[in-house]
Amino acid sequence: QVQLVESGGGLVQPGGSLRLSCAASGPFLSLGVMAWHRWTPGKQREPVASITRGGTTVYADSVKGRFTISRDNAKNTVYLQMNSLDPEDTAVYYCMVNYGRDFWGQGTQVTVSS
């Protein structure tokens, strides 16, 4: 089993920045792909960004150039630096980690509003 604890969400004004963190714990050796998804009521869950253990990244078109995903393999932690935030980025952000199967965090709310 893999337990995920997310942090860093909150309320921010348009144009502002937030950094999300997701720390994984459990009896695992090494984690596979780590990713962030987001969900807004009335919409499907949307993949935001992913990163392999070796550092290869993939971004949704809607966040390219604004968001940066990174990971610290020694700390089993994945980060999402979000800049130039827009009200359209308002959502619950979920961390996902693959270790044989996908494990999900509990979600952290990000609200972009003036």
DSSP file (Angstrom, degrees, kcal/mol; ACC not computed):
  #  RESIDUE AA STRUCTURE BP1 BP2  ACC     N-H-->O    O-->H-N    N-H-->O    O-->H-N    TCO  KAPPA ALPHA  PHI   PSI    X-CA   Y-CA   Z-CA
    1    1 A Q              0   0    0      0, 0.0     2,-0.5     0, 0.0   102,-0.0   0.000 360.0 360.0 360.0 147.4    0.0    0.0    0.0
    2    2 A V        -     0   0    0     24,-0.1     2,-0.4    95,-0.1    24,-0.2  -0.990 360.0-156.8-122.9 126.7    1.0    3.6   -0.7
    3    3 A Q  E     -A   25   0A   0     22,-3.0    22,-2.4    -2,-0.5     2,-0.4  -0.876   9.0-161.3-103.4 136.9   -0.3    6.5    1.4
    4    4 A L  E     -A   24   0A   0     -2,-0.4     2,-0.5   100,-0.3   102,-0.4  -0.963   7.5-169.9-122.0 132.1   -0.3    9.9   -0.1
    5    5 A V  E     -A   23   0A   0     18,-2.1    18,-2.5    -2,-0.4     2,-0.3  -0.975  10.7-163.1-123.6 118.7   -0.5   13.2    1.8
    6    6 A E  E     +A   22   0A   0     -2,-0.5     2,-0.3    16,-0.2    16,-0.2  -0.677  13.7 165.8 -99.9 152.9   -1.1   16.4   -0.2
    7    7 A S  E     +A   21   0A   0     14,-2.3    14,-2.7    -2,-0.3   101,-0.1  -0.977  39.6  67.7-154.8 163.9   -0.6   19.9    0.9
    8    8 A G        +     0   0    0     -2,-0.3    11,-0.3     1,-0.3    14,-0.0   0.342  60.6 130.0 108.5  -6.2   -0.3   23.5   -0.4
    9    9 A G        +     0   0    0     12,-0.1     2,-0.3     9,-0.1    -1,-0.3  -0.173  24.8 112.5 -72.3 173.5   -3.7   24.2   -1.7
   10   10 A G  E     -d  110   0B   0     99,-1.1   101,-2.8    98,-0.1     2,-0.5  -0.986  63.5 -43.5 158.5-164.3   -5.6   27.4   -0.9
   11   11 A L  E     +d  111   0B   0     -2,-0.3     2,-0.3    99,-0.2   101,-0.2  -0.854  53.0 168.5-102.4 131.7   -7.1   30.6   -2.2
   12   12 A V  E     -d  112   0B   0     99,-2.7   101,-2.1    -2,-0.5     3,-0.1  -0.988  32.9-113.0-142.1 150.1   -5.0   32.8   -4.5
   13   13 A Q    >   -     0   0    0     -2,-0.3     3,-2.3    99,-0.2    72,-0.2  -0.457  51.0 -80.9 -78.5 154.3   -5.7   35.8   -6.6
   14   14 A P  T 3  S+     0   0    0      0, 0.0    72,-0.2     0, 0.0    -1,-0.1  -0.281 121.1  27.1 -53.7 136.8   -5.6   35.6  -10.4
   15   15 A G  T 3  S+     0   0    0     70,-3.6    69,-0.6     1,-0.3    71,-0.1   0.288 100.5 117.8  90.7 -10.1   -2.0   35.8  -11.6
   16   16 A G    <   -     0   0    0     -3,-2.3    69,-2.4    69,-0.3     2,-0.3  -0.087  56.6-122.0 -82.9-175.6   -0.7   34.4   -8.3
   17   17 A S        -     0   0    0     66,-0.2     2,-0.3    67,-0.2    66,-0.2  -0.923  20.8-179.8-131.1 152.4    1.3   31.2   -7.5
   18   18 A L  E     - B   0  82A   0     64,-2.2    64,-3.3    -2,-0.3     2,-0.5  -0.979  15.7-147.0-144.0 153.5    0.9   28.1   -5.4
   19   19 A R  E     - B   0  81A   0    -11,-0.3     2,-0.3    -2,-0.3    62,-0.2  -0.976  13.3-159.7-125.4 119.3    3.1   25.1   -4.8
   20   20 A L  E     - B   0  80A   0     60,-2.6    60,-2.2    -2,-0.5     2,-0.3  -0.721   6.3-165.5 -94.2 145.9    1.5   21.7   -4.2
   21   21 A S  E     -AB   7  79A   0    -14,-2.7   -14,-2.3    -2,-0.3     2,-0.4  -0.957   8.5-171.0-128.1 150.0    3.3   18.9   -2.5
   22   22 A C  E     -AB   6  78A   0     56,-1.8    56,-2.3    -2,-0.3     2,-0.5  -0.911   7.3-164.5-143.2 112.8    2.5   15.2   -2.2
   23   23 A A  E     -AB   5  77A   0    -18,-2.5   -18,-2.1    -2,-0.4     2,-0.4  -0.845   7.5-152.8-102.4 130.6    4.5   12.9    0.0
   24   24 A A  E     +A    4   0A   0     52,-2.8     2,-0.3    -2,-0.5   -20,-0.2  -0.809  15.5 176.9-102.7 141.4    4.2    9.2   -0.4
   25   25 A S  E     +A    3   0A   0    -22,-2.4   -22,-3.0    -2,-0.4    51,-0.0  -0.966  24.4  88.2-139.2 157.2    4.8    6.7    2.4
   26   26 A G  S    S-     0   0    0     -2,-0.3     2,-1.8   -24,-0.2   -24,-0.1  -0.800  82.6 -53.3 142.5 175.7    4.6    2.9    2.7
   27   27 A P  S    S+     0   0    0      0, 0.0     2,-0.3     0, 0.0   -25,-0.1  -0.405  84.2 128.4 -84.2  62.7    6.6   -0.3    2.3
   28   28 A F        -     0   0    0     -2,-1.8     3,-0.1     1,-0.1    -2,-0.1  -0.777  52.3-148.7-116.4 162.4    7.7    0.3   -1.3
   29   29 A L  S    S-     0   0    0      1,-0.4     2,-0.3    -2,-0.3    -1,-0.1   0.904  78.3 -13.8 -93.0 -56.0   11.1    0.2   -2.9
   30   30 A S        -     0   0    0     46,-0.0    -1,-0.4     0, 0.0     2,-0.2  -0.987  66.9-126.9-151.6 142.2   10.8    2.8   -5.7
   31   31 A L        -     0   0    0     -2,-0.3    68,-0.2     1,-0.1     3,-0.1  -0.577  15.4-149.3 -92.5 151.1    7.8    4.6   -7.2
   32   32 A G        -     0   0    0     66,-2.6    -1,-0.1     1,-0.3    67,-0.1   0.374  62.1  -5.1 -87.4-135.9    6.9    4.8  -10.8
   33   33 A V        -     0   0    0     19,-0.1    65,-2.4    64,-0.1     2,-0.4  -0.320  61.9-161.5 -61.7 138.0    5.1    7.7  -12.5
   34   34 A M  E     +FE  51  97B   0     17,-2.5    17,-2.7    63,-0.2     2,-0.3  -0.952  19.3 166.5-118.7 143.6    3.9   10.4  -10.3
   35   35 A A  E     -FE  50  96B   0     61,-2.9    61,-2.7    -2,-0.4     2,-0.4  -0.955  32.0-130.9-152.6 165.2    1.2   12.8  -11.5
   36   36 A W  E     +FE  49  95B   0     13,-2.8    12,-2.8    -2,-0.3    13,-1.6  -0.985  23.4 178.1-121.7 136.3   -1.3   15.5  -10.7
   37   37 A H  E     -FE  47  94B   0     57,-2.8    57,-3.1    -2,-0.4     2,-0.3  -0.854  11.7-151.3-124.8 165.0   -4.9   15.5  -11.8
   38   38 A R  E     -FE  46  93B   0      8,-2.5     8,-3.5    -2,-0.3     2,-0.4  -0.987   3.9-160.4-140.6 154.3   -7.7   18.0  -11.1
   39   39 A W  E     - E   0  92B   0     53,-2.3    53,-2.6    -2,-0.3     6,-0.1  -0.997   4.1-172.7-137.9 132.4  -11.4   17.8  -10.9
   40   40 A T    >   -     0   0    0     -2,-0.4     3,-2.4     4,-0.3    51,-0.1  -0.975  42.6 -95.2-120.2 137.0  -14.1   20.5  -11.1
   41   41 A P  T 3  S+     0   0    0      0, 0.0     3,-0.1     0, 0.0    -2,-0.0  -0.236 113.2  21.4 -51.6 132.1  -17.7   19.7  -10.4
   42   42 A G  T 3  S+     0   0    0      1,-0.3     2,-0.3    -3,-0.0    -3,-0.0   0.364 113.4  86.0  90.2  -5.0  -19.6   19.0  -13.6
   43   43 A K  S <  S-     0   0    0     -3,-2.4    -1,-0.3     3,-0.0     2,-0.1  -0.848  81.7-102.5-124.2 161.5  -16.4   18.0  -15.5
   44   44 A Q        -     0   0    0     -2,-0.3    -4,-0.3     1,-0.1     2,-0.2  -0.450  50.7 -87.9 -75.7 155.5  -14.3   14.9  -15.9
   45   45 A R        -     0   0    0     -6,-0.1    -6,-0.2    -2,-0.1    -1,-0.1  -0.458  49.4-149.6 -62.5 135.2  -11.1   14.5  -13.9
   46   46 A E  E     -F   38   0B   0     -8,-3.5    -8,-2.5    -2,-0.2     2,-0.3  -0.928  10.4-127.4-115.8 126.7   -8.3   16.1  -16.0
   47   47 A P  E     +F   37   0B   0      0, 0.0   -10,-0.3     0, 0.0     3,-0.1  -0.563  27.4 179.1 -68.9 134.1   -4.7   15.0  -16.0
   48   48 A V  E     -     0   0B   0    -12,-2.8    12,-2.6     1,-0.4     2,-0.3   0.846  56.8 -22.8-102.2 -52.2   -2.5   18.1  -15.4
   49   49 A A  E     -FG  36  59B   0    -13,-1.6   -13,-2.8    10,-0.2    -1,-0.4  -0.985  52.6-164.9-161.2 153.0    1.1   16.8  -15.4
   50   50 A S  E     -FG  35  58B   0      8,-2.1     8,-1.9    -2,-0.3     2,-0.3  -0.967   1.7-164.8-141.7 158.8    3.1   13.7  -14.9
   51   51 A I  E     -FG  34  57B   0    -17,-2.7   -17,-2.5    -2,-0.3     6,-0.2  -0.987  13.8-138.4-147.1 133.2    6.7   12.8  -14.3
   52   52 A T    >   -     0   0    0      4,-2.2     3,-1.5    -2,-0.3   -19,-0.1  -0.341  36.7-101.2 -81.8 170.1    8.6    9.6  -14.6
   53   53 A R  T 3  S+     0   0    0      1,-0.3    20,-0.1     2,-0.1    -1,-0.1   0.843 125.6  53.5 -59.9 -32.4   11.2    8.4  -12.1
   54   54 A G  T 3  S-     0   0    0      2,-0.1    -1,-0.3     1,-0.0    -3,-0.0   0.519 124.7-102.3 -82.7  -5.0   13.8    9.5  -14.6
   55   55 A G    <   +     0   0    0     -3,-1.5     2,-0.4     1,-0.3    -2,-0.1   0.521  67.1 149.6 101.5   5.6   12.3   13.0  -14.8
   56   56 A T        -     0   0    0      1,-0.0    -4,-2.2     2,-0.0     2,-0.3  -0.602  30.7-158.6 -74.0 129.9   10.5   12.9  -18.1
   57   57 A T  E     -G   51   0B   0     -2,-0.4     2,-0.4    -6,-0.2    -6,-0.2  -0.800  18.3-170.0-115.6 152.0    7.5   15.2  -17.9
   58   58 A V  E     -G   50   0B   0     -8,-1.9    -8,-2.1    -2,-0.3     2,-0.3  -0.997  11.8-167.7-136.6 136.8    4.2   15.6  -19.7
   59   59 A Y  E     -G   49   0B   0     -2,-0.4   -10,-0.2   -10,-0.2     2,-0.2  -0.927  26.1-112.4-125.8 148.6    1.8   18.5  -19.4
   60   60 A A    >>  -     0   0    0    -12,-2.6     3,-1.8    -2,-0.3     4,-1.0  -0.520  34.8-118.5 -68.4 146.4   -1.8   19.3  -20.3
   61   61 A D  T 34 S+     0   0    0      1,-0.3     3,-0.4     2,-0.2    -1,-0.1   0.842 111.5  63.5 -56.3 -33.6   -1.9   22.0  -23.0
   62   62 A S  T 34 S+     0   0    0      1,-0.2    -1,-0.3     3,-0.0   -14,-0.1   0.664 111.9  33.7 -69.0 -16.1   -3.9   24.2  -20.7
   63   63 A V  T X> S+     0   0    0     -3,-1.8     4,-2.3   -15,-0.2     3,-2.3   0.463  82.0 128.3-118.4  -4.1   -1.0   24.4  -18.2
   64   64 A K  T 3< S+     0   0    0     -4,-1.0     4,-0.1    -3,-0.4    -3,-0.0  -0.285  80.9  15.2 -57.1 133.9    2.1   24.4  -20.4
   65   65 A G  T 34 S+     0   0    0      2,-0.4    -1,-0.3     1,-0.1     3,-0.1   0.281 126.3  59.2  85.7 -11.4    4.4   27.2  -19.6
   66   66 A R  T <4 S+     0   0    0     -3,-2.3    17,-1.9     1,-0.2     2,-0.3   0.709  97.8  51.7-116.1 -36.3    2.7   28.0  -16.3
   67   67 A F  E  <  -C   82   0A   0     -4,-2.3    -2,-0.4    15,-0.2     2,-0.4  -0.796  59.4-165.6-107.8 147.4    2.9   24.8  -14.2
   68   68 A T  E     -C   81   0A   0     13,-2.5    13,-3.1    -2,-0.3     2,-0.4  -0.987   4.6-158.6-133.4 125.0    6.0   22.8  -13.4
   69   69 A I  E     +C   80   0A   0     -2,-0.4     2,-0.3    11,-0.2    11,-0.2  -0.818  20.7 162.8 -99.7 141.8    6.0   19.3  -12.0
   70   70 A S  E     -C   79   0A   0      9,-1.6     9,-3.2    -2,-0.4     2,-0.3  -0.949  17.8-153.9-148.2 166.8    9.1   17.9  -10.2
   71   71 A R  E     -C   78   0A   0     -2,-0.3     2,-0.6     7,-0.3     7,-0.2  -0.993  14.2-148.0-146.1 153.0    9.9   15.1   -7.8
   72   72 A D  E >>> -C   77   0A   0      5,-2.9     5,-1.8    -2,-0.3     4,-0.8  -0.931  12.5-169.3-119.0 102.0   12.4   14.2   -5.1
   73   73 A N  T 345S+     0   0    0     -2,-0.6     3,-0.2     1,-0.2   -42,-0.1   0.817  85.8  57.5 -65.4 -30.3   12.9   10.5   -5.3
   74   74 A A  T 345S+     0   0    0      1,-0.2    -1,-0.2    -3,-0.1    -2,-0.0   0.834 116.5  35.3 -67.9 -31.2   14.9   10.4   -2.0
   75   75 A K  T <45S-     0   0    0     -3,-0.6   -51,-0.3     2,-0.2    -1,-0.2   0.425 103.7-129.3-100.4  -1.2   11.9   12.0   -0.3
   76   76 A N  T  <5 +     0   0    0     -4,-0.8   -52,-2.8    -3,-0.2     2,-0.4   0.911  63.8 136.9  52.1  44.9    9.2   10.2   -2.3
   77   77 A T  E   < -BC  23  72A   0     -5,-1.8    -5,-2.9   -54,-0.2     2,-0.4  -0.956  42.0-160.7-128.2 140.3    7.6   13.5   -3.0
   78   78 A V  E     -BC  22  71A   0    -56,-2.3   -56,-1.8    -2,-0.4     2,-0.3  -0.942  12.3-161.6-119.1 144.7    6.1   15.1   -6.0
   79   79 A Y  E     -BC  21  70A   0     -9,-3.2    -9,-1.6    -2,-0.4     2,-0.4  -0.853  12.6-159.2-123.2 155.6    5.6   18.9   -6.4
   80   80 A L  E     -BC  20  69A   0    -60,-2.2   -60,-2.6    -2,-0.3     2,-0.6  -0.890   8.4-162.4-136.1 107.5    3.5   21.1   -8.7
   81   81 A Q  E     -BC  19  68A   0    -13,-3.1   -13,-2.5    -2,-0.4     2,-0.6  -0.800  11.8-166.2 -88.1 121.2    4.6   24.7   -9.0
   82   82 A M  E     +BC  18  67A   0    -64,-3.3   -64,-2.2    -2,-0.6     2,-0.3  -0.943  10.7 174.0-116.9 116.8    1.7   26.7  -10.4
   83   83 A N        +     0   0    0    -17,-1.9   -66,-0.2    -2,-0.6   -67,-0.2  -0.747  59.3  24.3-116.2 164.6    2.3   30.2  -11.7
   84   84 A S  S    S-     0   0    0    -69,-0.6    -1,-0.2    -2,-0.3   -68,-0.2   0.903  84.1-160.3  48.9  48.6    0.1   32.7  -13.5
   85   85 A L        -     0   0    0    -69,-2.4   -70,-3.6    -3,-0.2   -69,-0.3  -0.290   8.7-162.0 -66.4 144.0   -3.0   31.1  -12.0
   86   86 A D    >   -     0   0    0    -72,-0.2     3,-2.8    -3,-0.1     4,-0.3  -0.875  34.1-110.1-122.7 151.8   -6.3   31.7  -13.7
   87   87 A P  G >  S+     0   0    0      0, 0.0     3,-1.7     0, 0.0    25,-0.3   0.808 117.4  67.3 -53.5 -27.9   -9.9   31.2  -12.3
   88   88 A E  G 3  S+     0   0    0      1,-0.3    -3,-0.0     3,-0.0     0, 0.0   0.671  89.6  65.2 -66.5 -14.7  -10.1   28.3  -14.8
   89   89 A D  G <  S+     0   0    0     -3,-2.8    -1,-0.3    23,-0.0     2,-0.2   0.528  71.9 120.8 -83.7  -5.9   -7.5   26.5  -12.7
   90   90 A T    <   +     0   0    0     -3,-1.7     2,-0.3    -4,-0.3    21,-0.2  -0.421  41.7 107.9 -60.9 124.7   -9.9   26.4   -9.7
   91   91 A A  E    S- H   0 110B   0     19,-2.0    19,-2.8    -2,-0.2     2,-0.6  -0.971  75.6 -81.0-177.1 171.4  -10.3   22.7   -8.9
   92   92 A V  E     -EH  39 109B   0    -53,-2.6   -53,-2.3    -2,-0.3     2,-0.5  -0.889  47.6-147.1 -91.0 126.1   -9.6   19.9   -6.5
   93   93 A Y  E     -EH  38 108B   0     15,-3.0    15,-2.0    -2,-0.6     2,-0.4  -0.830  12.7-163.4-101.6 129.9   -6.1   18.7   -7.3
   94   94 A Y  E     -E   37   0B   0    -57,-3.1   -57,-2.8    -2,-0.5     2,-0.3  -0.914  11.7-140.3-116.4 137.5   -5.2   15.1   -6.7
   95   95 A C  E     -E   36   0B   0     -2,-0.4    10,-2.4   -59,-0.2     2,-0.4  -0.744  19.7-167.4 -89.3 141.8   -1.8   13.4   -6.5
   96   96 A M  E     -EI  35 104B   0    -61,-2.7   -61,-2.9    -2,-0.3     2,-0.4  -0.998   6.3-175.4-132.9 137.3   -1.4   10.0   -8.2
   97   97 A V  E     -EI  34 103B   0      6,-2.3     6,-2.8    -2,-0.4     2,-0.6  -0.996  16.8-141.1-132.0 136.6    1.4    7.6   -7.9
   98   98 A N  E     + I   0 102B   0    -65,-2.4   -66,-2.6    -2,-0.4     4,-0.2  -0.874  33.8 150.8-101.8 124.3    1.9    4.3   -9.7
   99   99 A Y  S    S-     0   0    0      2,-2.8     2,-0.7    -2,-0.6   -68,-0.1  -0.626  92.1 -42.1-146.6  81.0    3.3    1.4   -7.8
  100  100 A G  S    S+     0   0    0     -2,-0.1     2,-0.3     0, 0.0    -2,-0.1  -0.193 141.0  15.2  84.5 -44.1    1.9   -1.7   -9.5
  101  101 A R  S    S-     0   0    0     -2,-0.7    -2,-2.8    -4,-0.1     2,-0.4  -0.898 101.5 -77.9-145.3 175.3   -1.4    0.1   -9.7
  102  102 A D  E     -I   98   0B   0     -2,-0.3     2,-0.4    -4,-0.2    -4,-0.2  -0.645  38.8-166.5 -84.4 133.9   -2.5    3.7   -9.3
  103  103 A F  E     -I   97   0B   0     -6,-2.8    -6,-2.3    -2,-0.4     2,-0.4  -0.935   9.0-153.3-115.3 143.0   -2.8    5.2   -5.8
  104  104 A W  E     -I   96   0B   0     -2,-0.4  -100,-0.3    -8,-0.2    -8,-0.2  -0.894   7.2-133.0-121.7 145.7   -4.6    8.5   -5.2
  105  105 A G        -     0   0    0    -10,-2.4  -100,-0.1    -2,-0.4     3,-0.1  -0.224  34.5-103.0 -81.4-179.0   -4.3   11.2   -2.6
  106  106 A Q        -     0   0    0   -102,-0.4   -12,-0.1     1,-0.1    -1,-0.1   0.611  63.0-112.9 -84.7 -12.5   -7.3   12.8   -0.8
  107  107 A G        -     0   0    0    -12,-0.1     2,-0.4     1,-0.1   -13,-0.2   0.155  19.2-130.6  95.2 147.2   -7.2   16.0   -2.9
  108  108 A T  E     - H   0  93B   0    -15,-2.0   -15,-3.0  -101,-0.1     2,-0.3  -0.999  22.5-121.5-136.3 133.7   -6.4   19.6   -2.1
  109  109 A Q  E     - H   0  92B   0     -2,-0.4   -99,-1.1   -17,-0.2     2,-0.5  -0.558  22.8-171.3 -80.6 132.1   -8.6   22.5   -3.1
  110  110 A V  E     -dH  10  91B   0    -19,-2.8   -19,-2.0    -2,-0.3     2,-0.5  -0.991   5.3-175.7-119.8 122.0   -7.2   25.3   -5.2
  111  111 A T  E     -d   11   0B   0   -101,-2.8   -99,-2.7    -2,-0.5     2,-0.7  -0.977   9.0-166.9-122.3 123.6   -9.3   28.4   -5.6
  112  112 A V  E     +d   12   0B   0     -2,-0.5     2,-0.3   -25,-0.3   -99,-0.2  -0.925  34.6 131.4-111.6 109.7   -8.3   31.2   -7.9
  113  113 A S              0   0    0   -101,-2.1    -2,-0.1    -2,-0.7   -27,-0.0  -0.995 360.0 360.0-158.1 148.2  -10.4   34.2   -7.3
  114  114 A S              0   0    0     -2,-0.3  -101,-0.1  -101,-0.2    -1,-0.1   0.419 360.0 360.0 -94.0 360.0  -10.2   38.0   -6.6
